Amino acid sequence: MSICPPFAPFFGFAGVASAMIFSTAGAAFGTSKAGIGIAGLGTFNPELIMKSLIPVVMSGIIAVYGLVVSVLISAQLKPDGYSLFAGFVHLAAGLSCGLTGLAAGYAIGFVGDSCVRAFVKESKVFVSMVLILIFAEVLGLYGLIVALILNTQTVGIEC
Amino acid sequence: MGYTSYFSYGLPSFLIIVVALYLLFTGSGESFNVGRFLEESSPYAWAGTGIGLCIGLSVLGAGWGIFVTGASILGGGVRTPRITTKNLISIIFCEVVAIYGVIMGIVYSSKLSAVDEDLLYTRENYFTGFALFWGGLTVGVCNLLCGVSVGITGSTAALADAADPNLFVKILVVEVFGSILGLFGLIVGLLMTTEAPEFKAAASLATTAARAVVSPFVH
């Protein structure tokens, strides 16, 4: 059993894939769910649409978090000199960023949809909507931070 | 009734537990060996599966988005026929997702070259096989999600357009945010496979035993 078996990059690539796939799932859910609410708002009051695009932008940011982690992990993958330890740590980094992005996107979708519908009737809801969306977004940020910390731990293992 | 969850979660778990305990109690617990499976399986199997999933899932996403949007456009067009031409943009946004899948399928296919099985199992070839599998899966699933998201948003845009023509351009912004997801998947898929060399035979038969065939599980 060697420290750098030839199948170690399998887990590294699995990390890259899970970071991108799960955060895209969260971002896609957030974009479509909030978009439905925004169209509903637009039929009543079209001037408010530009302000209510905030949930959609935040869902896009979740996808960018996944992209950043994927790019950082895939820069370190190579066929020689890649330890199984590094493979599992990269898998952990990808899963942490991806699954938190999925949760954040899910929350942003529901919050965005219901809050923009309330925004039509009562314009004071806007500030609390932004606050709630920030708390939801920060979930994805925590996953990004953990992924970045994990990513820096993989140096130092020699085959 | 409520029994579908028993079959979908309970039956597979039960089968897995029975197989695992059988292996454990008959003394062949060592045969559950993930590393052996990854080393024994051909890199071509991984690469081919990845390429197939890439194009298949991308086209699935594009088709899903097109039917969701198209149904709304045609339904709304009954009362307001003016929406039918302008909303074809949403259909094109969904189609672009399929184009991404085709492009990545072609790029990945260029790495496939025939290598004799004795000289196949090198570290670089394992790396390329895994890269193409996970890259193809990433591109495919990201395009699937993007296609569905653009489809739902395009359907929303069509119905908003039917209600009020000024809304179309504003809801189109949401659709653009949805379509960047497929682009991100394309970027990550490309990044994963730039480092992966194409399939190459081991350097020479003399060095095969020493360096190339790196796995004790092959032959």
HADDOCK unambig.tbl for C-alpha pairs under 7 A between the chains (distance, minus, plus):
assign (segid A and resid 6 and name CA) (segid B and resid 123 and name CA) 5.55 0.50 0.50
assign (segid A and resid 6 and name CA) (segid B and resid 126 and name CA) 6.83 0.50 0.50
assign (segid A and resid 7 and name CA) (segid B and resid 35 and name CA) 6.74 0.50 0.50
assign (segid A and resid 7 and name CA) (segid B and resid 38 and name CA) 6.12 0.50 0.50
assign (segid A and resid 7 and name CA) (segid B and resid 39 and name CA) 6.40 0.50 0.50
assign (segid A and resid 7 and name CA) (segid B and resid 126 and name CA) 6.96 0.50 0.50
assign (segid A and resid 9 and name CA) (segid B and resid 127 and name CA) 6.36 0.50 0.50
assign (segid A and resid 10 and name CA) (segid B and resid 130 and name CA) 5.53 0.50 0.50
assign (segid A and resid 13 and name CA) (segid B and resid 131 and name CA) 6.49 0.50 0.50
assign (segid A and resid 13 and name CA) (segid B and resid 134 and name CA) 6.04 0.50 0.50
assign (segid A and resid 14 and name CA) (segid B and resid 134 and name CA) 6.41 0.50 0.50
assign (segid A and resid 17 and name CA) (segid B and resid 134 and name CA) 6.10 0.50 0.50
assign (segid A and resid 17 and name CA) (segid B and resid 138 and name CA) 5.32 0.50 0.50
assign (segid A and resid 20 and name CA) (segid B and resid 138 and name CA) 6.97 0.50 0.50
assign (segid A and resid 21 and name CA) (segid B and resid 138 and name CA) 6.08 0.50 0.50
assign (segid A and resid 21 and name CA) (segid B and resid 141 and name CA) 6.52 0.50 0.50
assign (segid A and resid 21 and name CA) (segid B and resid 142 and name CA) 5.87 0.50 0.50
assign (segid A and resid 24 and name CA) (segid B and resid 142 and name CA) 6.24 0.50 0.50
assign (segid A and resid 24 and name CA) (segid B and resid 181 and name CA) 6.40 0.50 0.50
assign (segid A and resid 25 and name CA) (segid B and resid 145 and name CA) 6.22 0.50 0.50
assign (segid A and resid 28 and name CA) (segid B and resid 145 and name CA) 6.24 0.50 0.50
assign (segid A and resid 28 and name CA) (segid B and resid 146 and name CA) 6.34 0.50 0.50
assign (segid A and resid 28 and name CA) (segid B and resid 149 and name CA) 5.47 0.50 0.50
assign (segid A and resid 28 and name CA) (segid B and resid 178 and name CA) 6.47 0.50 0.50
assign (segid A and resid 31 and name CA) (segid B and resid 178 and name CA) 6.30 0.50 0.50
assign (segid A and resid 32 and name CA) (segid B and resid 149 and name CA) 5.45 0.50 0.50
assign (segid A and resid 32 and name CA) (segid B and resid 152 and name CA) 6.21 0.50 0.50
assign (segid A and resid 32 and name CA) (segid B and resid 153 and name CA) 5.65 0.50 0.50
assign (segid A and resid 35 and name CA) (segid B and resid 153 and name CA) 6.20 0.50 0.50
assign (segid A and resid 35 and name CA) (segid B and resid 174 and name CA) 6.24 0.50 0.50
assign (segid A and resid 36 and name CA) (segid B and resid 153 and name CA) 6.90 0.50 0.50
assign (segid A and resid 36 and name CA) (segid B and resid 156 and name CA) 6.09 0.50 0.50
assign (segid A and resid 39 and name CA) (segid B and resid 156 and name CA) 6.47 0.50 0.50
assign (segid A and resid 39 and name CA) (segid B and resid 157 and name CA) 6.99 0.50 0.50
assign (segid A and resid 39 and name CA) (segid B and resid 160 and name CA) 6.03 0.50 0.50
assign (segid A and resid 39 and name CA) (segid B and resid 171 and name CA) 6.67 0.50 0.50
assign (segid A and resid 42 and name CA) (segid B and resid 167 and name CA) 6.70 0.50 0.50
assign (segid A and resid 43 and name CA) (segid B and resid 160 and name CA) 6.63 0.50 0.50
assign (segid A and resid 43 and name CA) (segid B and resid 163 and name CA) 6.71 0.50 0.50
assign (segid A and resid 43 and name CA) (segid B and resid 164 and name CA) 6.83 0.50 0.50
assign (segid A and resid 46 and name CA) (segid B and resid 167 and name CA) 6.95 0.50 0.50
assign (segid A and resid 56 and name CA) (segid B and resid 174 and name CA) 6.61 0.50 0.50
assign (segid A and resid 60 and name CA) (segid B and resid 177 and name CA) 6.51 0.50 0.50
assign (segid A and resid 63 and name CA) (segid B and resid 181 and name CA) 6.97 0.50 0.50
assign (segid A and resid 67 and name CA) (segid B and resid 184 and name CA) 6.70 0.50 0.50
assign (segid A and resid 70 and name CA) (segid B and resid 188 and name CA) 6.77 0.50 0.50
assign (segid A and resid 71 and name CA) (segid B and resid 188 and name CA) 6.84 0.50 0.50
assign (segid A and resid 74 and name CA) (segid B and resid 191 and name CA) 6.99 0.50 0.50
assign (segid A and resid 74 and name CA) (segid B and resid 192 and name CA) 5.92 0.50 0.50
assign (segid A and resid 79 and name CA) (segid B and resid 123 and name CA) 5.90 0.50 0.50
assign (segid A and resid 79 and name CA) (segid B and resid 124 and name CA) 5.46 0.50 0.50
assign (segid A and resid 79 and name CA) (segid B and resid 127 and name CA) 5.50 0.50 0.50
